[in-house]
Amino acid sequence: QVRVTESGGGLVQPGGSLRLSCVSSGSDNGIREAAWYRLGPENQRELVASITSGGSSNYADSVQGRFTIYGDNAKNAVYLQMNNLKPEDSALYYCGVRHGSLWRWGEGTQVAVSP
């Protein structure tokens, strides 16, 4: 059974950086597609970034130019590099991956951006 685990969240000051990791285990196939979502304090959910196995990526307008999503096929991992963080980036970040036709989701990692 596929298991998805996120890590890398924490407390950071505005302008700081974090790198979130998402590791998938339990599949014999590589990641075909992955996405990072975030759930804000008012339960607003936002697609932050997504990437395909071919390397095509998309970003929310709110993070364009500050966040970068990339993968490591050898490790079945997807990362989200977040730079120039702002207080409004504070949220629960969770990752989804697709090895076949189904998406699997992790429990998330908390990011807090505060002075």
FIVEXTI-277400 format. One record per atom (N, C-alpha, C, O): residue number from 1; residue in one letter; x, y, z. Coordinates in nm, 3 decimals, padded with zeros to 5 digits. Each point is the difference from the previous one (the first is absolute). Layout:
N
R pos code       u       v       w
R NUM    A       X       Y       Z
...
REM end
This chain:
115
R pos code       u       v       w
R   1    Q  00.084 -00.118  00.000
R   1    Q -00.084  00.118  00.000
R   1    Q  00.088  00.124  00.000
R   1    Q  00.100  00.006  00.071
R   2    V -00.139  00.091 -00.151
R   2    V  00.079  00.122 -00.012
R   2    V -00.016  00.085  00.125
R   2    V -00.111  00.020  00.050
R   3    R  00.222  00.029 -00.003
R   3    R  00.000  00.090  00.116
R   3    R  00.074  00.126 -00.038
R   3    R  00.107 -00.005 -00.060
R   4    V -00.165  00.119  00.095
R   4    V  00.059  00.130 -00.032
R   4    V  00.032  00.072  00.131
R   4    V -00.085  00.012  00.088
R   5    T  00.207  00.036 -00.077
R   5    T  00.044  00.066  00.124
R   5    T  00.064  00.134 -00.032
R   5    T  00.092  00.008 -00.082
R   6    E -00.141  00.095  00.145
R   6    E  00.057  00.134 -00.017
R   6    E  00.087  00.034  00.120
R   6    E -00.020 -00.051  00.110
R   7    S  00.116  00.139 -00.133
R   7    S  00.083  00.051  00.108
R   7    S  00.058  00.133 -00.043
R   7    S -00.010  00.040 -00.116
R   8    G  00.072  00.029  00.212
R   8    G  00.069  00.124 -00.033
R   8    G -00.068  00.126  00.046
R   8    G  00.055  00.109 -00.014
R   9    G -00.175 -00.122  00.067
R   9    G -00.069  00.120  00.047
R   9    G  00.062  00.054  00.127
R   9    G  00.089 -00.062  00.059
R  10    G -00.137  00.180 -00.018
R  10    G  00.051  00.060  00.122
R  10    G -00.036  00.146  00.008
R  10    G -00.083  00.050 -00.076
R  11    L  00.146  00.017  00.170
R  11    L -00.021  00.142  00.021
R  11    L  00.116  00.077 -00.063
R  11    L  00.117 -00.032  00.022
R  12    V -00.149  00.131 -00.100
R  12    V  00.103  00.079 -00.068
R  12    V -00.044  00.146 -00.001
R  12    V -00.120  00.029  00.000
R  13    Q  00.216  00.060 -00.002
R  13    Q -00.030  00.142 -00.006
R  13    Q -00.035  00.042 -00.142
R  13    Q  00.041 -00.066 -00.096
R  14    P -00.116  00.173  00.080
R  14    P -00.029  00.051 -00.135
R  14    P  00.130  00.024 -00.075
R  14    P  00.097  00.053  00.055
R  15    G -00.097 -00.092 -00.181
R  15    G  00.120  00.011 -00.082
R  15    G  00.087 -00.124  00.003
R  15    G  00.093 -00.013 -00.080
R  16    G -00.123 -00.077  00.170
R  16    G  00.079 -00.121  00.013
R  16    G -00.039 -00.107 -00.101
R  16    G -00.086  00.021 -00.085
R  17    S  00.153 -00.135  00.097
R  17    S -00.020 -00.111 -00.095
R  17    S -00.021 -00.132  00.074
R  17    S  00.048 -00.020  00.111
R  18    L -00.120 -00.067 -00.176
R  18    L -00.017 -00.136  00.047
R  18    L -00.004 -00.091 -00.123
R  18    L -00.041  00.041 -00.108
R  19    R  00.083 -00.165  00.128
R  19    R -00.017 -00.100 -00.104
R  19    R -00.084 -00.114  00.056
R  19    R  00.038 -00.066  00.096
R  20    L -00.151  00.045 -00.158
R  20    L -00.087 -00.110  00.038
R  20    L  00.033 -00.123 -00.083
R  20    L  00.031  00.010 -00.119
R  21    S -00.038 -00.126  00.183
R  21    S  00.026 -00.126 -00.068
R  21    S -00.125 -00.087  00.003
R  21    S -00.077  00.001  00.096
R  22    C  00.059 -00.075 -00.202
R  22    C -00.111 -00.094 -00.011
R  22    C  00.057 -00.129 -00.056
R  22    C  00.048 -00.005 -00.113
R  23    V -00.054 -00.099  00.193
R  23    V  00.055 -00.130 -00.042
R  23    V -00.112 -00.103 -00.010
R  23    V -00.083 -00.013  00.090
R  24    S  00.082 -00.057 -00.201
R  24    S -00.100 -00.103 -00.023
R  24    S  00.066 -00.137  00.008
R  24    S  00.107 -00.022 -00.056
R  25    S -00.173 -00.071  00.125
R  25    S  00.053 -00.135  00.011
R  25    S -00.112 -00.100 -00.026
R  25    S -00.118  00.031  00.016
R  26    G  00.158 -00.152 -00.056
R  26    G -00.098 -00.106 -00.017
R  26    G -00.048 -00.022 -00.141
R  26    G -00.089 -00.081 -00.023
R  27    S  00.145  00.152 -00.072
R  27    S -00.041 -00.018 -00.140
R  27    S  00.119 -00.048 -00.082
R  27    S  00.114  00.043  00.022
R  28    D -00.141 -00.131 -00.116
R  28    D  00.105 -00.046 -00.090
R  28    D  00.019  00.094 -00.118
R  28    D  00.094 -00.014 -00.077
R  29    N -00.184  00.109  00.065
R  29    N  00.006  00.095 -00.111
R  29    N  00.047  00.136  00.049
R  29    N -00.017  00.035  00.116
R  30    G  00.074  00.041 -00.206
R  30    G  00.043  00.133  00.035
R  30    G -00.117  00.097  00.011
R  30    G -00.113 -00.031 -00.038
R  31    I  00.141  00.147  00.091
R  31    I -00.103  00.104  00.013
R  31    I -00.029  00.059 -00.137
R  31    I  00.091  00.048 -00.068
R  32    R -00.215 -00.051  00.029
R  32    R -00.039  00.058 -00.128
R  32    R -00.038  00.147  00.015
R  32    R  00.021  00.082 -00.090
R  33    E -00.076 -00.051  00.203
R  33    E -00.045  00.136  00.023
R  33    E -00.004  00.025  00.149
R  33    E -00.028 -00.091  00.078
R  34    A  00.057  00.214 -00.038
R  34    A -00.003  00.034  00.142
R  34    A -00.047  00.143  00.015
R  34    A  00.011  00.082 -00.091
R  35    A -00.063 -00.054  00.208
R  35    A -00.050  00.134  00.026
R  35    A  00.013  00.033  00.148
R  35    A -00.012 -00.087  00.086
R  36    W  00.036  00.213 -00.060
R  36    W -00.004  00.052  00.136
R  36    W -00.123  00.090  00.014
R  36    W -00.024  00.089 -00.082
R  37    Y -00.053 -00.116  00.185
R  37    Y -00.112  00.084  00.037
R  37    Y  00.029  00.060  00.137
R  37    Y  00.087 -00.047  00.073
R  38    R -00.162  00.153 -00.040
R  38    R  00.009  00.051  00.135
R  38    R -00.139  00.034  00.051
R  38    R -00.089  00.041 -00.074
R  39    L  00.076 -00.059  00.205
R  39    L -00.127  00.028  00.066
R  39    L  00.026  00.111  00.100
R  39    L  00.071 -00.019  00.099
R  40    G -00.131  00.134 -00.124
R  40    G  00.023  00.116  00.083
R  40    G -00.078 -00.001  00.130
R  40    G -00.081 -00.090  00.023
R  41    P  00.104  00.190  00.062
R  41    P -00.064  00.005  00.133
R  41    P -00.151  00.011 -00.006
R  41    P -00.069 -00.036  00.096
R  42    E  00.016  00.084 -00.206
R  42    E -00.145  00.008 -00.017
R  42    E -00.050 -00.112 -00.088
R  42    E -00.105  00.011 -00.063
R  43    N  00.182 -00.119  00.058
R  43    N -00.035 -00.119 -00.077
R  43    N -00.012  00.025 -00.150
R  43    N -00.072 -00.072 -00.070
R  44    Q  00.141  00.173  00.022
R  44    Q  00.000  00.021 -00.144
R  44    Q  00.110 -00.086 -00.060
R  44    Q  00.115  00.005  00.043
R  45    R -00.151 -00.084 -00.141
R  45    R  00.095 -00.091 -00.064
R  45    R  00.046  00.058 -00.133
R  45    R -00.079  00.054 -00.077
R  46    E  00.207 -00.066  00.055
R  46    E  00.058  00.057 -00.122
R  46    E  00.100 -00.096 -00.060
R  46    E  00.084 -00.055  00.071
R  47    L -00.092  00.035 -00.200
R  47    L  00.103 -00.074 -00.071
R  47    L  00.121  00.090 -00.012
R  47    L -00.006  00.104 -00.065
R  48    V  00.115 -00.143  00.125
R  48    V  00.121  00.082  00.001
R  48    V  00.083 -00.024 -00.125
R  48    V  00.038  00.094 -00.069
R  49    A -00.011 -00.221  00.039
R  49    A  00.084 -00.033 -00.114
R  49    A -00.022 -00.145 -00.039
R  49    A -00.039 -00.082  00.084
R  50    S  00.063  00.052 -00.208
R  50    S -00.012 -00.137 -00.047
R  50    S  00.111 -00.027 -00.102
R  50    S  00.055  00.092 -00.060
R  51    I -00.025 -00.220  00.042
R  51    I  00.105 -00.038 -00.094
R  51    I -00.032 -00.137 -00.057
R  51    I -00.059 -00.085  00.068
R  52    T  00.097  00.065 -00.193
R  52    T -00.017 -00.129 -00.065
R  52    T  00.135 -00.069 -00.013
R  52    T  00.104  00.062  00.019
R  53    S -00.108 -00.190 -00.052
R  53    S  00.124 -00.074 -00.017
R  53    S  00.083  00.054 -00.115
R  53    S  00.121 -00.020 -00.006
R  54    G -00.187  00.089 -00.085
R  54    G  00.073  00.061 -00.111
R  54    G  00.064  00.132  00.036
R  54    G  00.072  00.060 -00.081
R  55    G -00.098 -00.013  00.203
R  55    G  00.064  00.122  00.045
R  55    G -00.084  00.125 -00.015
R  55    G  00.045  00.110  00.035
R  56    S -00.165 -00.124 -00.086
R  56    S -00.087  00.115 -00.015
R  56    S -00.057  00.041  00.136
R  56    S -00.050 -00.085  00.074
R  57    S  00.059  00.212 -00.040
R  57    S -00.044  00.046  00.131
R  57    S -00.094  00.120 -00.013
R  57    S  00.002  00.074 -00.098
R  58    N -00.084 -00.059  00.200
R  58    N -00.091  00.112  00.008
R  58    N -00.002  00.054  00.142
R  58    N  00.022 -00.074  00.096
R  59    Y -00.048  00.203 -00.083
R  59    Y  00.002  00.065  00.130
R  59    Y -00.122  00.090  00.017
R  59    Y -00.054  00.054 -00.096
R  60    A  00.013 -00.041  00.220
R  60    A -00.101  00.099  00.032
R  60    A  00.061  00.139 -00.020
R  60    A  00.120  00.019  00.020
R  61    D -00.201  00.075 -00.060
R  61    D  00.049  00.136 -00.020
R  61    D  00.064  00.056  00.126
R  61    D  00.095  00.078 -00.006
R  62    S -00.147 -00.119  00.119
R  62    S  00.048  00.054  00.128
R  62    S  00.142 -00.043  00.035
R  62    S  00.065  00.062  00.084
R  63    V -00.017 -00.169 -00.147
R  63    V  00.134 -00.049  00.033
R  63    V  00.096  00.005 -00.119
R  63    V  00.118 -00.030  00.013
R  64    Q -00.169  00.067 -00.128
R  64    Q  00.082  00.005 -00.121
R  64    Q  00.123  00.086  00.024
R  64    Q -00.010  00.113  00.048
R  65    G  00.125 -00.168 -00.083
R  65    G  00.124  00.073  00.016
R  65    G  00.065 -00.016  00.136
R  65    G  00.116  00.038  00.019
R  66    R -00.188 -00.092  00.076
R  66    R  00.055 -00.021  00.134
R  66    R  00.017 -00.148  00.034
R  66    R  00.092 -00.038  00.072
R  67    F -00.180 -00.045 -00.124
R  67    F  00.002 -00.143  00.029
R  67    F  00.044 -00.077 -00.125
R  67    F -00.025  00.041 -00.113
R  68    T  00.092 -00.153  00.138
R  68    T  00.042 -00.088 -00.109
R  68    T -00.031 -00.144  00.039
R  68    T  00.038 -00.046  00.108
R  69    I -00.105 -00.024 -00.196
R  69    I -00.029 -00.142  00.021
R  69    I  00.092 -00.081 -00.090
R  69    I  00.019  00.033 -00.117
R  70    Y  00.037 -00.139  00.172
R  70    Y  00.086 -00.087 -00.080
R  70    Y  00.000 -00.139  00.061
R  70    Y -00.036 -00.019  00.116
R  71    G  00.076 -00.077 -00.196
R  71    G -00.006 -00.137  00.045
R  71    G  00.133 -00.072 -00.010
R  71    G  00.092  00.045 -00.069
R  72    D -00.083 -00.156  00.139
R  72    D  00.116 -00.088 -00.007
R  72    D -00.055 -00.141 -00.023
R  72    D -00.044 -00.065  00.095
R  73    N  00.046  00.019 -00.219
R  73    N -00.060 -00.128 -00.033
R  73    N  00.067 -00.116  00.073
R  73    N -00.067 -00.097  00.038
R  74    A  00.196  00.107 -00.017
R  74    A  00.073 -00.108  00.066
R  74    A -00.048 -00.020  00.144
R  74    A  00.006 -00.110  00.055
R  75    K -00.052  00.219  00.006
R  75    K -00.044 -00.008  00.139
R  75    K -00.151 -00.001  00.013
R  75    K -00.053 -00.002  00.111
R  76    N -00.017  00.003 -00.224
R  76    N -00.146  00.011  00.003
R  76    N -00.042  00.117  00.090
R  76    N -00.088 -00.013  00.085
R  77    A  00.151  00.125 -00.107
R  77    A -00.022  00.117  00.084
R  77    A -00.031  00.123 -00.084
R  77    A  00.042  00.012 -00.116
R  78    V -00.117  00.077  00.176
R  78    V -00.031  00.128 -00.060
R  78    V  00.027  00.107  00.106
R  78    V -00.031 -00.018  00.117
R  79    Y  00.087  00.128 -00.160
R  79    Y  00.038  00.105  00.093
R  79    Y -00.068  00.131 -00.037
R  79    Y -00.036  00.024 -00.115
R  80    L  00.020  00.060  00.216
R  80    L -00.051  00.134 -00.023
R  80    L  00.095  00.097  00.070
R  80    L  00.000  00.012  00.122
R  81    Q  00.079  00.057 -00.202
R  81    Q  00.090  00.102  00.053
R  81    Q -00.078  00.130  00.011
R  81    Q -00.053  00.049 -00.100
R  82    M  00.047  00.005  00.218
R  82    M -00.078  00.121  00.024
R  82    M  00.093  00.111  00.047
R  82    M  00.062 -00.011  00.106
R  83    N -00.054  00.115 -00.184
R  83    N  00.085  00.114  00.033
R  83    N -00.084  00.125  00.022
R  83    N -00.115  00.008 -00.042
R  84    N  00.176  00.088  00.108
R  84    N -00.068  00.127  00.026
R  84    N -00.140 -00.024  00.058
R  84    N -00.099  00.053 -00.050
R  85    L  00.095 -00.131  00.154
R  85    L -00.129 -00.036  00.059
R  85    L -00.068  00.120  00.063
R  85    L  00.064  00.090  00.054
R  86    K -00.196 -00.092 -00.062
R  86    K -00.082  00.107  00.053
R  86    K -00.096 -00.056  00.105
R  86    K -00.029 -00.120 -00.002
R  87    P -00.021  00.202  00.091
R  87    P -00.095 -00.050  00.100
R  87    P -00.120 -00.070 -00.062
R  87    P -00.053 -00.096  00.057
R  88    E  00.010  00.142 -00.172
R  88    E -00.116 -00.062 -00.063
R  88    E  00.031 -00.139 -00.058
R  88    E -00.090 -00.069 -00.046
R  89    D  00.216  00.030  00.048
R  89    D  00.036 -00.137 -00.041
R  89    D -00.020 -00.100  00.113
R  89    D  00.011 -00.121 -00.022
R  90    S -00.041  00.169  00.140
R  90    S -00.022 -00.090  00.113
R  90    S -00.118 -00.091 -00.027
R  90    S -00.109  00.046 -00.033
R  91    A  00.131 -00.176  00.046
R  91    A -00.106 -00.096 -00.032
R  91    A  00.051 -00.141  00.028
R  91    A  00.117 -00.022  00.029
R  92    L -00.209 -00.072 -00.038
R  92    L  00.037 -00.141 -00.001
R  92    L  00.025 -00.038 -00.147
R  92    L -00.090  00.010 -00.083
R  93    Y  00.210 -00.052  00.055
R  93    Y  00.036 -00.037 -00.136
R  93    Y -00.005 -00.152 -00.011
R  93    Y  00.062 -00.071  00.079
R  94    Y -00.134  00.022 -00.177
R  94    Y -00.004 -00.144 -00.019
R  94    Y  00.020 -00.035 -00.147
R  94    Y -00.027  00.078 -00.091
R  95    C  00.077 -00.197  00.073
R  95    C  00.046 -00.045 -00.130
R  95    C -00.085 -00.115 -00.051
R  95    C -00.045 -00.086  00.076
R  96    G  00.023  00.087 -00.205
R  96    G -00.068 -00.111 -00.065
R  96    G  00.086 -00.052 -00.113
R  96    G  00.065  00.078 -00.070
R  97    V -00.064 -00.209  00.051
R  97    V  00.075 -00.059 -00.109
R  97    V -00.088 -00.100 -00.074
R  97    V -00.093 -00.058  00.056
R  98    R  00.126  00.040 -00.182
R  98    R -00.073 -00.097 -00.083
R  98    R  00.102 -00.089 -00.068
R  98    R  00.081  00.046 -00.081
R  99    H -00.085 -00.175  00.114
R  99    H  00.087 -00.096 -00.066
R  99    H -00.073 -00.065 -00.117
R  99    H  00.060 -00.027 -00.104
R 100    G -00.187  00.003  00.119
R 100    G -00.083 -00.059 -00.104
R 100    G -00.115  00.093 -00.027
R 100    G  00.019  00.114 -00.043
R 101    S -00.138 -00.163  00.067
R 101    S -00.118  00.082 -00.024
R 101    S -00.052  00.068  00.127
R 101    S -00.080  00.093 -00.008
R 102    L  00.125 -00.138  00.124
R 102    L -00.054  00.053  00.126
R 102    L  00.099  00.094  00.068
R 102    L  00.121 -00.018 -00.005
R 103    W -00.177  00.119  00.068
R 103    W  00.081  00.092  00.080
R 103    W  00.007 -00.053  00.143
R 103    W -00.097 -00.053  00.053
R 104    R  00.214  00.070  00.008
R 104    R  00.019 -00.031  00.141
R 104    R  00.048  00.126  00.069
R 104    R  00.076  00.079 -00.056
R 105    W -00.121 -00.060  00.179
R 105    W  00.027  00.124  00.071
R 105    W  00.066 -00.024  00.134
R 105    W -00.025 -00.100  00.067
R 106    G  00.110  00.193 -00.029
R 106    G  00.062 -00.006  00.131
R 106    G -00.082  00.077  00.102
R 106    G -00.107  00.054 -00.032
R 107    E  00.158 -00.051  00.155
R 107    E -00.070  00.067  00.109
R 107    E  00.034  00.148  00.009
R 107    E -00.072  00.078  00.063
R 108    G  00.181 -00.039 -00.125
R 108    G  00.036  00.141 -00.003
R 108    G  00.111  00.037  00.097
R 108    G  00.033 -00.074  00.092
R 109    T  00.023  00.191 -00.117
R 109    T  00.101  00.057  00.087
R 109    T -00.033  00.149  00.018
R 109    T -00.033  00.069 -00.096
R 110    Q  00.043 -00.023  00.219
R 110    Q -00.044  00.135  00.032
R 110    Q  00.110  00.103 -00.027
R 110    Q  00.116 -00.021  00.037
R 111    V -00.154  00.129 -00.100
R 111    V  00.091  00.112 -00.025
R 111    V -00.058  00.124  00.066
R 111    V -00.117  00.034 -00.020
R 112    A  00.199  00.032  00.100
R 112    A -00.042  00.124  00.065
R 112    A  00.103  00.108 -00.030
R 112    A  00.119 -00.019  00.024
R 113    V -00.165  00.130 -00.077
R 113    V  00.088  00.111 -00.033
R 113    V -00.038  00.118  00.089
R 113    V -00.108  00.058 -00.013
R 114    S  00.200 -00.025  00.103
R 114    S -00.031  00.103  00.099
R 114    S  00.127  00.065  00.048
R 114    S  00.103 -00.067  00.010
R 115    P -00.107  00.199  00.021
R 115    P  00.120  00.068  00.052
R 115    P  00.049 -00.062  00.130
R 115    P  00.100  00.045  00.057
REM end
